[in-house]
């Protein structure tokens, strides 16, 4: 015959099955939240840094730096614009693979176009001009390419998985605690406070 309570006289009250189930799914939420967070932490930091840079695009270019330097290569030989452009390329020691074309804007002003919006502009009679230089910002250029999905192709699917992971982290973060520290306790006030910020801006801007 099975005793009414095989756990012994000193055992506490039995935990209801529903409570045990709640403890289990919260346990799994904590485990998955932790492990998914470990996997996503690099991209979270990358997207965060890129987001800060891109947010201030009105104040600076987050991906490129721009500079101009003057030069004096002497008068160019008279002749066709192509020959003058060749002389500019040789005297400035430009990489011919970076040259995209040339244009004689006036009888005296020649422009030689390079990759990434760079160009040399000069007075062909004096050889004096300016070289417009464009350079990629180290690290930020690559982070922005990831964040803005400039890579396209397979990276689009990686970014989609990352977006789903962020949603998962948000949902598990809200629900893995219970009681006063959980969503139905003080958590709901933090969620509402976080929701009020974007909603407030939307109402202010579009209402």
MOHUKA-V124794 format. One record per pair of residues at least 12 apart in sequence whose ideal C-beta (glycine too) atoms are under 7 Angstrom apart, sorted by the first residue. I is the first residue (numbers start at 1). J is the second residue. D is the distance in whole Angstrom. If there is no record, write none. Layout:
i->I j->J d->D
i->I j->J d->D
//
This chain:
i->26 j->176 d->5
i->26 j->178 d->6
i->29 j->172 d->4
i->29 j->175 d->6
i->29 j->176 d->4
i->30 j->176 d->5
i->32 j->172 d->6
i->33 j->169 d->6
i->33 j->172 d->4
i->33 j->173 d->6
i->33 j->176 d->6
i->36 j->165 d->6
i->36 j->168 d->6
i->36 j->169 d->6
i->37 j->169 d->6
i->40 j->162 d->7
i->40 j->165 d->5
i->40 j->169 d->7
i->43 j->162 d->5
i->46 j->143 d->5
i->46 j->146 d->6
i->47 j->147 d->5
i->49 j->143 d->6
i->50 j->143 d->4
i->50 j->144 d->5
i->50 j->147 d->4
i->51 j->147 d->7
i->53 j->140 d->6
i->53 j->144 d->7
i->54 j->144 d->6
i->54 j->147 d->7
i->62 j->140 d->6
i->62 j->144 d->6
i->63 j->136 d->7
i->63 j->137 d->6
i->63 j->140 d->6
i->63 j->141 d->5
i->63 j->144 d->5
i->64 j->134 d->5
i->64 j->135 d->7
i->64 j->136 d->6
i->64 j->137 d->6
i->65 j->135 d->5
i->65 j->137 d->6
i->66 j->134 d->6
i->67 j->133 d->5
i->68 j->130 d->5
i->68 j->131 d->7
i->68 j->132 d->5
i->68 j->133 d->7
i->69 j->130 d->7
i->69 j->131 d->5
i->69 j->133 d->7
i->70 j->130 d->5
i->71 j->92 d->7
i->71 j->129 d->6
i->71 j->131 d->6
i->72 j->127 d->6
i->72 j->128 d->5
i->73 j->88 d->7
i->73 j->91 d->4
i->73 j->92 d->6
i->73 j->127 d->4
i->74 j->127 d->4
i->75 j->125 d->6
i->75 j->126 d->6
i->75 j->127 d->5
i->76 j->124 d->4
i->76 j->127 d->6
i->81 j->102 d->6
i->81 j->104 d->4
i->81 j->110 d->7
i->82 j->102 d->7
i->84 j->110 d->6
i->84 j->124 d->6
i->85 j->102 d->4
i->85 j->110 d->7
i->85 j->112 d->5
i->88 j->110 d->7
i->88 j->112 d->5
i->88 j->120 d->6
i->88 j->122 d->7
i->89 j->112 d->7
i->92 j->120 d->6
i->92 j->131 d->7
i->94 j->114 d->7
i->98 j->114 d->5
i->98 j->115 d->5
i->99 j->112 d->7
i->99 j->114 d->6
i->100 j->113 d->4
i->100 j->114 d->6
i->100 j->115 d->6
i->101 j->113 d->5
i->108 j->123 d->5
i->108 j->124 d->6
i->108 j->125 d->6
i->109 j->121 d->7
i->109 j->123 d->6
i->110 j->122 d->6
i->110 j->124 d->5
i->116 j->134 d->5
i->117 j->134 d->5
i->118 j->132 d->6
i->118 j->133 d->6
i->118 j->134 d->5
i->119 j->132 d->5
i->174 j->187 d->6
i->174 j->191 d->7
//
